[in-house]
Amino acid sequence: MKLSNKDHDLTFLNSEFENLKFEFFVSDDPYRYLSCFACWCSSAEEIVSNWRAIQNLISVHYQPNGNLARWNIYLAFFCTESIPILDKYVIQNDKYAVRKVILDDQKEIIDIEEANSLLSSQLLGTDLKLKKHEAYSEHEIFLNIAEYVKGAPLDSTNESRNIRAEMINKIIEFLSANENQKG
């Protein structure tokens, strides 16, 4: 899945916030639709003072087709200044209307191509790489765990329950200790 810049009528944002720049990005996958409004701000204060009004306008003027698409609307803010951590936390954790992403403390004002790249990394995880590693085979794990459950009492007495609980704790310890050994 990729994001691409798409022509979309953004006059409802541009007319209300003349000093901010807006672009619109969408995914190319119709089954996993994602849309993102990108906003360039010259100061952190512009983001802090306008994010609610921007999200409210988006919620009124933009309703994508499909139930799942409605949950995949993002509003990304780009800014060269650093936003105070508490404000950033409040904005990004607010889930009304759209999900918010703040890409602050940029060295310079970024262009649309770089914004697309950053948004792809943030929203789609395009910067993630899978590493191949040898995993335990099911047979190997079964043999190791078998040592811990051998002779488990099957009756329902308290003593038997305690013994089984201890066996489970040992299995959990084994799995935790060996979780990252072959990778």
Secondary structure as GFF3:
##gff-version 3
##sequence-region A 1 183
A	DSSP	beta_strand	3	5	.	.	.	ID=ss1
A	DSSP	alpha_helix	11	14	.	.	.	ID=ss2
A	DSSP	beta_strand	21	27	.	.	.	ID=ss3
A	DSSP	beta_strand	35	41	.	.	.	ID=ss4
A	DSSP	alpha_helix	44	61	.	.	.	ID=ss5
A	DSSP	three_ten_helix	69	71	.	.	.	ID=ss6
A	DSSP	beta_strand	73	79	.	.	.	ID=ss7
A	DSSP	alpha_helix	85	93	.	.	.	ID=ss8
A	DSSP	beta_strand	99	103	.	.	.	ID=ss9
A	DSSP	alpha_helix	112	119	.	.	.	ID=ss10
A	DSSP	pi_helix	120	124	.	.	.	ID=ss11
A	DSSP	alpha_helix	138	149	.	.	.	ID=ss12
A	DSSP	alpha_helix	158	178	.	.	.	ID=ss13
###
